[in-house]
């Protein structure tokens, strides 16, 4: 008997590349509303307040109710508000005197949500479809909370107890039984920590932290949504798209004469053959650090359009670089990684990154900038400020410091999506920089120096 392998005759309709993103793996949650209709759009709802419990991973959201709707019972809404708040209206749940909002509280639907992912299908620059997948950290179900009934019931019980205490005479002595707790073993402790009462007590002990709700059309929400897209190929995926001769050259590089290269003085030097073995984001990061300010055309020429098309390069650029007037510079974290200091006065990496971002922000808004203003606002020593300026700008002599390259408006017109994304990024940073400028302009207290005369 011969085993025959049946070949499938299904026609391949379309090839869609799939990318995997881990940027939001620890912060991405899926919210389910089992009590709502499937066709109900939650994005149109008005959020009044939101609270979180970070340790227990719980969420509470207050949704505004449309009290002017013809489906809303105004009389019943007032009754529920009176029942919840009672006669003492000092701590009211409903300030308007009617039930004008509804609270939803989360509950975990499964213990192991890591098995699930979310996908996003997109047409990038209308050149083809892409599927971007992201890991999720949890799946929670939002159900309506009836805390207004709980307040009514607890107040009723308290009133009954107060009446009974006032009518009761002297209390009779009660028999008290004293119990001693047993020594808890590891097995009993683990069983206790999994019990419902323990989990409920742990949830009640953690206070609610008020959170800021960002609507879907805000700048913060748009920036977070961009993290759903994978901006890099897998570390080995780029080699599959190389031509045969270049792939063989990477596996077996040709012998080259490096006798004239001073390794000691060029420790950061990297050959082009070795550079092509890096993943695309690492290639872009290295080129931007070396070129300082580079237009996209030159960057794509160095990388090689035969290996990566413009679409892949444009997708990876925003993860490692920043666009300033059509030109690209490397992100500050690539120059000053965490837990490092500057080479001159030992300024921390956090301060150096903030100062460099402020300089880039000034170049984003102005053609020329003043070094004294940068030193005053960033509170960084002048030597460090000069070092930062020399990496991306040049001294004009009359007007101040300006970028090493002139603006490239053609690139911004050709790719308006990238320009819009960079505008959103800088607007999100604007609040921090304005606060820095206000602190620099505020008058400082002068310490009085007491001079003692010697006799």
N, C-alpha and C positions, 0 to 999 in steps of 0.2 A: 504494500500500500504506500503510495507516494503522497507526501504532504504538499499540497499546492497552496501557495501564498496568493491570496486574492488581492490584486492591486486595486486601489480605490480610483474610480473614474471621476471623482468630484473635481470640478474645475476651481482653481484658485482665482477668486474674483478680485481680491485686493490684498496687498501686503502692507501691514500697518506696523511700524516699529514701536516697541514697548520699552519704556524707560522707568527706572525705579528710583524714587526719591526717599531719603531718610531724614530730611531736614526737620520735619514735624513729627518724627516717630514717637517722641516722648510727650508731645503736647496736643496731639490730634484726637478728638473725641467725636463720636457719632451720636447725635441726639435723635431719639425716637419718641414720637407722640402717639401712643396706641389708642388714646381716647379721641383723637381728631380724625377727620376725614382724610382720605388719601389725596384728594384733589385740592385740599385747603393749602393756600400759600402762606407759610409762616413768615416770609420775608416782609409782608405788608403789615405785620403786627407792630404795635408801638410798645417798646420796652421802657418801663418806668425805672426799675431798679434790678440789679442782679447781685447775687452773693455766691461765694464759693467757700468750700472747706477743702483746702489743698491736701491735707493729710488723708482724709477719708474719701477724697475725690467725689464730692457732692456739689450739686449746683441748685440754686433757687432763683427763679426768674419771676418778676411781676409784670404781667401783661395788662395793658389798659383795655378796659371794656368800653364799648361804644354805647354810652347811656342815652344818646339821642336816637338810637336805632328803634325802629318800630317793633323789633323783636324783643326789646328790653322792657322788663316789667319794673317800672319806676317804684310802685308801691312795695313790691317784694324786695327790691334793692334797699329801700329805706328801712324796712323791717329787719333785714339781715345786718345792716350797719348798726342799728340800735341794739340788736341782740348781741353783737360782738363787742361793742364799746360800752354798753350799759349806761347808767346815769352819770357816772363819773367820766367826763369826756377829756380828762387831762392827757391820757395816753390813748389816743384814738388810732384805730387801724384804718379807718376811712375818714379822712379830713373833710371831704365834701358832704358828709352826712348820708351818703348812699354808697352802695357797693360798686365802686368805680374801677376796680382792678381785680384780677384773679392771679393767684400764685401757683406756679408749677414747681414741684420738688422732684429731684432726680432719685433714681434707684438703679442699681447695677442689674443688668439683664443676664450677664454671663461672667464666668470667672476667668476664662482664657480668651480675651478678644484678640490676642496677637495672631490668631489664625486668619484673621480677616484683613482685607485691604480695601482702600477706596481708589477708584480710577477716574481719570479726567481725560476726555477725548477732545482734541483741539486741532484746528487747521492753522499751522504756524506760517504766516505770510502767504497763505493760500498756495503752498507748495506741496501739500500732502497732509494726511492725517497722522496724528501721534497719540499714543496712549501713555499717560503718565500715572504710575501707581505709587501710593504712599501707605506706609504702615500706620495703624491706629493704636492708640494707647488704651482705649476703652470705649464701650458701647453702653450708654445710659439711657434709661427711659424716663421721660418727663410726664408726670401725672399731676392732676390738679390737687392742691392742698386745701383741706377744709379746716384750717386753723381757726377760722371765725366761729365755727361750731365748738371747737375745743375751748376757746376763751369763754363762750357762753356757759358751757358745762362746768368748767372749773370755777367760774364765778358763782354759779348756782350752788355748787357743793360747799364753797367757802361760806356763803350766806347761811346755808342750812346748819353748818357746823357752828357758826357764831351764835345762832339762835338756840341750839341745843346747849351750848356752854353757858349761855345766860340763864336758861331755865333750870339747869342741873344744880343740885345742891352739892354738898361736899362729896368728893370722889371717894369711892370705896377703895381700900388697898387691893392691889392686884398682885397676883403671883408671878414672879419673874424667874425665868429659867436661864441660867448662865451656861453658855456653850463655849468650848474652847476649839479654835480652828486647828485642823490637822495639818501636819507637815505636807506641803505640796510638792509632788514629784514633777519631773519634766513631762511625763505623760499626761498627768491631770492638768498641768498648766496649759499644755497645747490644746487639750480638749476644752478647757475653760475659755481660752482665747477664740475658739471657733463657735462658741455658743452665741445664741441670739441676744441674750441679756448683756453679755460682754460687749458685743459689737454695738448694741444700742447705746450703752453707757459711754463707749468711746466716741460715738458720733455726737452724743449730747454734750460731752465735755469740751469738744472743739467748737469755738465760737465761729459764727458766720463772718466772713470778711467781705466787705462791700467791694465790688469790682466795677470797672468801667466797661460799659457795653458799647462796642463799636459797630455801627450799622454797616451793611454790606457795601455801601457806596462811599464810605469814609476812606481816608488815605491809609490809616492803619490796617483796615481790612484788606485793602488792595495789596499792600505790602505782604501781609501774611498769606494771601492767596497765591502770590507768586512763588512761595516756598513749596507749593504742591507740584510744581514743575521741576523735573530733573534737568539740570543744566549741564550734565556731563555724562559721557558714555561710561560703561564699565571699564575697569583698568585694562582689560584684555580685549574689549570689543573693537577698539579702533584698529587693531592689527588685521582684522578680517577684511577691512575695506582698502588695504594697501595693494598696489600693483605687485606682481610676482617678483620683479627684480628688486624693488625696495624692501619687500618682506624678507627676501633672502639676505639683503645687505644688513638688515637689522639683526637677523639671527647670526650671521657670520660677517661682521664688519671688516672692511678692507683695512690693510695695514697702512698706517699714516706715519709721517715723520713728525714727531713732537719734540725733536731735539732743541729747537729754537724757542720753546715755550718755557717760561720761568714759572714753575708750579708754585713756588713759594709766594710770588707776588700776584698770582692769578688763581687763587684757591676757589673762587666762585665761577670760574670760567667753565663753560659747557660747550662741547662740540655740537654741530647741527645733527650729526648722526645719532648722538646720544639723546639729544633733545627730542627727536622724533619718536623715541621709545617711550616718552612720558605720556600720561593721559592728557587729553586736550586742555583741561583747566590748568594743569601744571605747566604746560607749554606756554599758555597765554600769560600766566603769572610771571614766569621767568622772563619772557620777552618784555612785558610791561616794566618790570623792575630794572631791566637793563636799558631799555629805550627811554624810560622816564615819561615822556609824552609822545604818543604815537597815533597817527590816524589809522582808521580801520583798513584802508587799502594796503598800507605798508605791513600791517600786522598779518593780514591774510596772505600777503606775498611771502612773508618769512615762514609762516606755518606750512603753506603749500596748498593751493586750492584743489590740487589733484587728489590730495588725501582727505581733506575735510572741505565740504562745500560751505558757502557763506552762511547757510541756514544754521549749521551746527556751531560755527564760530560765533555767530550772533547770539545763539542761545546760551553759550558758555561764558560770554564776555561779562555780563552783569554780576556773575558770582565772584569774580576775582578782580574786576576793574570798575572804575567810575568814569562816566562820560562828562567832559567839560567842554561845552561849545563844539561838539562834534569830534573831539579828540578823546583818547582814552589814557587813563593813568591807573596804576595799581592801587588796590585798597590799602589803607594804612596798616591794617593788621598783618599784611604780608611783609611789611618792612619792620614793624615793631611787634613781634609775637608776644603773647602773654608771658609774664615773669622775666622780661628782659628790660634793660635800661639803655639809655642813650650813651654814645661813645665819648662824649665830652664831659658833661657834668653828672652823668648817672641819673637822669630823669626817668621816671618809671614809664613803661610802655603805655599805660592807660592815658597818662597826661600827653605823651607824644602823639598818640593816635588822635586824641581830642584836638590838639593844636593843629595837626595836619589836616584834619577834617574841616576845621574852621577856616584854614587857609584855602582849601579847595572850595568851600562854600562862598568865600569872598570872591574868588575867581569866577565862580558860577554867576555871581551877581554883578561883578564889576570887571572892567578890563585891566585896571591898575589897582594895586593895593599898597598900603603903607606899612612898613615893617614895625614902626613904633606902636601903631595901633594893635598889631598882632601880638606884640610882646605884652602890651598892657592888658589885653582881653584874656589871653591864654595863660598869663602868669608863668610863662616858660622863659628861662634865661635867654638873653639875646644870641648867644652862640648857637643854641639849639634852633632858634627861630631862623637864623641865617642858614643853618644846615638844611632845614626843611625847605626853605625858599629856593636854595640852589638846586634841589633835586627836581623841581618842576617848573621853575621860572627863571627869569633873567632880569638884571637891573637895567632900566631904560635910561636913567640919568636925569630925566626931567620930571616925568610923571610918576615914577615909582617902579614897582615890580610888576611884570607881566608874564604870561605863560610862554613857555619855550616855542610853542607853535601858534600860529594865527587861527582864528575860528574856522570851522569847516561846516558852513551852513548846508552844503549839498548833502552831507550825510544825514543831518537832522531832517531835511525835507524828504529824503529817500526812505528813512525809517522813523516815521512819527511815533510808532509805538514805543521804541526805545527812548526817545526824547521824553515822552509822557511819563514813562516809568522812572526816569532819572529826576524829572521834575517832582514827582510824588516823593521820591526818596529825600530830596533836599528840603521839601516842605515839612516832612516829618522831623527833620533835624533842626528846623528853624527855631522852634520853641527853646531848645537847649542853648543855641547860640545867642538868641535875644536875651536870655537870662544871664549868660556870661557877660554880655555887653552892659547890661544894667548893673551888675555887680561891679564892673570896672569903673562905671561912672559915679557910683554912689560914694559919698565922702566917707573917709575912714577916720576913726578916732585917733588922735595923737596922744601918745603917752606922755604925761608930764614927768619931767626929769627934775628931781629934787637935788639941789646942790648944797651940801653942808660945808660951812666955812670952818676951817681948822684953826684952832686957837693955839 
